[in-house]
Amino acid sequence: MVRPQRGQGSSQSGYATLTIAIVLLIILSLMSIYLTRSGIMDIRSSANKVRYAKALAQAEDNLEKGFAWFGVGANRASVTPSGWAGCDALDASYRAKDLGTAWKCFTSSSVGTPTAPVTAVPAGASFVIATPAAPAADVGRTFMIIGQGTSDDGTARAVVRQGVYFYSAAGIGATPPMMGAGNIPINGSYTVVPNPNGGGKGVPVSVWSKVSISNLSGSAQTCQLGEYLANTCSANAISSSAGKGPDIVDNDSNFPADVFEFVTGYKSDQYQTVKLGATVVADCTNLTGLTGRVWVTGDCTIPSGSTIGSESAPLQLFVENADFTMNANSTFYGMLVAFGTPANSYAAGDIKANGGARFYGSMVSNDPTNMGLQINGTFDMVFLPGVIDAIANNTAFKSMARIPGSWADFLN
């Protein structure tokens, strides 16, 4: 008789338990390794997202700085054709993937140490402005502004771009020598030469107002440019103290509801946008050499005997809630916008001229009550087509806008 071995069943059960424990340990170890690796990958992924977010934020910041810098008309006017170079010379990441060999670029580093009226590039800003071909001095085309950003450790880099274009206000070409939302007093010893096409082709307009204007008084007169240059204005006057002619357009139901919008393309309550794109000065003591849009925050006095602007390089001068004065024998080329802000009930300052002053271009006031025109001695208000053409066509005077749908970003 064979006797059974003691503990054989217990031993087999112990081996099974040990095996299961080992398998579970292996599974737990593998799960631990997987979770650890997954956690590391999540950390790395999160870190990469942070790097990308920082790079993208910096690229967007540089894009906006480029947009703000190029939006200033004086800065655009300072970018000469020689300042543009082939984009192939740029870092490949700046080229936004699809700039062809014909593209020309201008970099923020090209500005160097700027002098007025050129605005300094913000410290640390890095942007590129690209255009499909080498621009002429008067850049009248679309552009691409490109900004680049990198992460703190330099391992991530992003490039963003935005297309922009420039436009002139539709009313620029129709502005007469004198235009006001309120009364325009035409009295004294002065001569006005009309916009020969202010009311349409071949229809001269000297004065345009929303309200009725009294008859001319004193020796005030209007006449065509040819008669003015030939010094025969008195004999060939269109309007004078004898009566208003058809070149005085008053009480006009077609007068624009917003004078500021008529000459800028922006409504009066958006004037800060125009101001940001202008060269802002406190007064008019240093206007010599400036062109494009200039915004004056205080009283503006043109010194005696001085000449501001020229027919080919005029100014569009905005005087905010303050007086504009031309002293004796001074000359001004451009467009004056006597602007009363909405917060000031659109009350613009006065416009004053002393003996022998000459203004070539257009005077515009959005004051709903009175232009506040004060003439002491002789004064010539002459519309020169070349001045208004320069304001209408030169990019330095235009407003800049983003091209819808043109924003794109590239991760390098």
TINULUM-698003 format. One record per residue (C-alpha): z, x, y negated; residue in three letters. Coordinates in steps of 0.1 Angstrom, whole numbers, plus 2048, in hexadecimal, padded with zeros to 3 digits. Each point is the difference from the previous one (the first is absolute). Example, Ala and Ser with C-alpha at 12.3 -4.5 7.8 and 13.67 -1.06 7.14 Angstrom:
<rs>
84E87B82DALA
7F980E7DESER
</rs>
This chain:
<rs>
800800800MET
7F580E7DEVAL
8187FE7E4ARG
7F17F77DDPRO
80481A7E5GLN
8187F67E5ARG
7F47FD7DBGLY
7DA800808GLN
7FA7E07ECGLY
81580C7E3SER
7ED8217FFSER
7DE7EE7FEGLN
80D7EA7E4SER
80C81E7ECGLY
7DE811803TYR
7EF7E07F3ALA
8187FD7E3THR
7FB8257F7LEU
7DA7FB801THR
8017E27EAILE
8178127E7ALA
7E881E7FFILE
7E27E97FAVAL
8137EE7E5LEU
80A8217F0LEU
7DC80B800ILE
7F57DF7F1ILE
81A8027E5LEU
7F78247F9SER
7DB7F67FDLEU
8097E37EAMET
8168177EBSER
7E48197FCILE
7E77E47F8TYR
8177F17E6LEU
8088227F1THR
7DB8087FEARG
7F87DD7F2SER
81C8057E6GLY
7F28217F6ILE
7DD7F17FEMET
80E7E47EBASP
8118187E9ILE
7E08157FDARG
7EC7E07FASER
8197F57E5SER
7FF8237F0ALA
7DA7FF800ASN
8017DE7EFLYS
81880E7E6VAL
7EA81E7FAARG
7E17E97FDTYR
8127E87E9ALA
80A81D7E9LYS
7DD80F801ALA
7F17DE7F8LEU
8197F97E4ALA
7F88227F0GLN
7DA7FA804ALA
8047DD7EFGLU
8158107E5ASP
7E581A7F9ASN
7E57E5801LEU
8137EC7E5GLU
80581F7EBLYS
7DB807802GLY
7F87DC7F7PHE
8188027E2ALA
7F28217F4TRP
7DB7F6803PHE
8087DF7F0GLY
8068117DFVAL
7DF8007EDGLY
8078217EFALA
805811822ASN
7DF7F380DARG
7EF80C7E0ALA
80E823806SER
7F1803823VAL
7DF8127F9THR
7E4804819PRO
80A824806SER
8227F380CGLY
7F17F081FTRP
7F9815820ALA
7F37F9822GLY
81A7EE816CYS
7F881881DASP
8168197EEALA
81E7E9806LEU
81880081CASP
7F07EA81BALA
81C7E7800SER
7F97F87DCTYR
7DC7F6808ARG
80B7DF80EALA
7E980581ELYS
7E07F47F1ASP
7F88127E0LEU
7DD80D803GLY
7F38217F2THR
7F27EE7E1ALA
8237F67F5TRP
8118127E3LYS
8258037FBCYS
8198077E5PHE
82380B80ATHR
8217FC7EESER
803826800SER
7E18027EASER
8137F17E2VAL
8138217FBGLY
8168017E1THR
7F57E17EDPRO
7FF7FC7DATHR
7FF7E07EDALA
7F07E7805PRO
7FF80A825VAL
81E7F4813THR
813818817ALA
7FF7F9825VAL
8237F780CPRO
81281D810ALA
7F8804825GLY
7E57E67FFALA
7E2807816SER
7E17EA7FFPHE
7DA802801VAL
7E77EB7EDILE
7DE7FE812ALA
7DE7F17F6THR
7DF7FF813PRO
7EE8187E8ALA
8088187E4ALA
8097E97E3PRO
7F28047DDALA
8178047E2ALA
8007DA7FDASP
80C7F7823VAL
7F37DC806GLY
8047FC826ARG
8197F881BTHR
81981A80BPHE
81780581EMET
82480C7F9ILE
80F81381EILE
825808805GLY
80F81681BGLN
82380180DGLY
81481481ATHR
8217FC812SER
81D8167F7ASP
7FA81781EASP
7DA8017FAGLY
7F77F3822THR
7F37DE7F4ALA
7E67FB7E5ARG
7F07E07F2ALA
7E27FA7E9VAL
7FB7E07EDVAL
7E47F77E9ARG
7F77E47E8GLN
7DE7F87EFGLY
8007F97DBVAL
7E77F67E6TYR
7FE7FC7DAPHE
7F67E37EBTYR
7FD7F77DBSER
80B7DF7F1ALA
7E37E87FCALA
8077FA7DBGLY
7FC8247F4ILE
7DC7FE7F6GLY
8057DF7EEALA
81C80C7E9THR
7F67FE7DBPRO
80E8177E5PRO
81D7E87FAMET
80E7E881AMET
8217EE7FDGLY
8127E3811ALA
80D7F67DDGLY
7F48017DCASN
7EC81E7F5ILE
8038047DAPRO
7DF80D7F3ILE
80780A7DCASN
7FF8207ECGLY
7E681B7FDSER
7F3806822TYR
7E07FE815THR
7FC7F4823VAL
7E2809816VAL
7FD7E781DPRO
7FB804825ASN
7DA7F9801PRO
8037EF822ASN
8237F27FDGLY
7F47DC805GLY
7E4808818GLY
7E28157FDLYS
7F68037DCGLY
81D7EA7F3VAL
8168157E9PRO
8267F97FEVAL
8168117E6SER
8207EC804VAL
80C7E981CTRP
81F7EB7FFSER
8107E3812LYS
80A7F07DFVAL
7EE7F87E0SER
7FA81D7E8ILE
7FF7FB7DASER
7E180B7ECASN
7FD8257F9LEU
80F80A7DESER
7FE81D7E9GLY
7E4819809SER
8037FB826ALA
7DE7FE811GLN
7EE803821THR
7DE80E807CYS
7EB81081BGLN
803825809LEU
7DE8087F1GLY
80A7F27DEGLU
822811802TYR
7F0822806LEU
7E67FA7E5ALA
81C7F77E8ASN
7F07DE7F9THR
81B7EA80FCYS
8077EC7E1SER
7DC7F67FCALA
7FD7F6825ASN
8227F2808ALA
8037E781CILE
8227F47F4SER
8128067DFSER
8157EE7E6SER
7E27EA7FBALA
8057F1822GLY
805806825LYS
7E1808814GLY
7FA7F9825PRO
810822809ASP
8227F27F8ILE
8097ED81FVAL
8217ED7FBASP
8127E280EASN
7EE808820ASP
8087EB81FSER
7F181B816ASN
81881A7F3PHE
81281181EPRO
8227F2809ALA
80D823805ASP
7F381B7E8VAL
81181C813PHE
7EF7F5821GLU
7DF7FE7EEPHE
8008257F8VAL
81480E81DTHR
7FB7E981EGLY
8267FB803TYR
8147E27F3LYS
8188067E4SER
81E7FD817ASP
7F181C815GLN
7FD8187E3TYR
818819811GLN
7E4807819THR
7E980B7E4VAL
81C8137EFLYS
806814820LEU
7DB80A801GLY
80080B7DBALA
80C81F7EETHR
8217F47F0VAL
80B80E7DFVAL
81B7F77E7ALA
7EA8027E1ASP
7DE80C7F5CYS
8088237F3THR
7EE81181DASN
7E17EB809LEU
7E881C7FATHR
7EE809820GLY
80A7E1813LEU
7E87E780FTHR
8027E3817GLY
81D7E77FEARG
81D80A7E9VAL
81F7EA7FETRP
8168037E1VAL
8237F3801THR
8088047DBGLY
7EF7FE7DFASP
7DE8127FFCYS
7F58127E1THR
7DF8127FEILE
80481D7E8PRO
7EB8037E0SER
7DF811805GLY
803803826SER
7E67F5819THR
80C7F1821ILE
7E87FE81DGLY
7DA8017FESER
7E37E9809GLU
7FD80F823SER
826805805ALA
8127E37F0PRO
8227F2806LEU
80C7DE80CGLN
8208007ECLEU
81C7E7808PHE
81B7FC7E6VAL
81D7ED80EGLU
8147E97E9ASN
7FA8197E3ALA
7EB8077E1ASP
7DF813800PHE
7F78127DFTHR
7E28147F6MET
8078177E2ASN
7E68097E6ALA
7DF80F80CASN
80A7FF824SER
7E77F881CTHR
8067EF821PHE
7E87FB81DTYR
80A7E781BGLY
8107DF806MET
8227F77F2LEU
8147E6813VAL
81C7F37EAALA
8157F381DPHE
81E7E97FDGLY
8137FE821THR
8097DF810PRO
8258087FBALA
7F88037DAASN
7EE7DF7FFSER
7DF8137FETYR
80980A7DCALA
7EB8207FBALA
8058177E3GLY
7EC8027E0ASP
7DF8137FCILE
7FE8147DFLYS
7E48157F1ALA
8018157E0ASN
7E480B7EAGLY
7E1810810GLY
80B7FA824ALA
7E57FA81AARG
8047EF822PHE
7E3802819TYR
8047E881DGLY
8157E0804SER
8227F37F4MET
8107E7817VAL
8217ED7FBSER
8117E7817ASN
8177F37E5ASP
7FC7DA800PRO
80A7FD7DBTHR
7F081C7ECASN
7EF822805MET
81580D7E3GLY
7E28127F1LEU
8098127DFGLN
7E48147EEILE
8088167E2ASN
7E080E7F1GLY
7DF803811THR
7FE7FD826PHE
7E3800818ASP
8027EE821MET
7E180A814VAL
7F67F6823PHE
7EF81E811LEU
7F07F6821PRO
80582480EGLY
8267FC7FBVAL
8027E0813ILE
7E880C81BASP
81681E806ALA
81F7E9804ILE
7EC7E9817ALA
7F081B816ASN
81781E801ASN
81880081DTHR
81C80D7E9ALA
8027DD7F1PHE
7FD7ED820LYS
81B7F0815SER
80580C823MET
8047E881EALA
804804825ARG
7E37F6817ILE
80D7E4817PRO
80080A825GLY
7FB8257F9SER
82380D809TRP
801814820ALA
819818810ASP
7FA81D818PHE
81B811815LEU
7FA825807ASN
</rs>
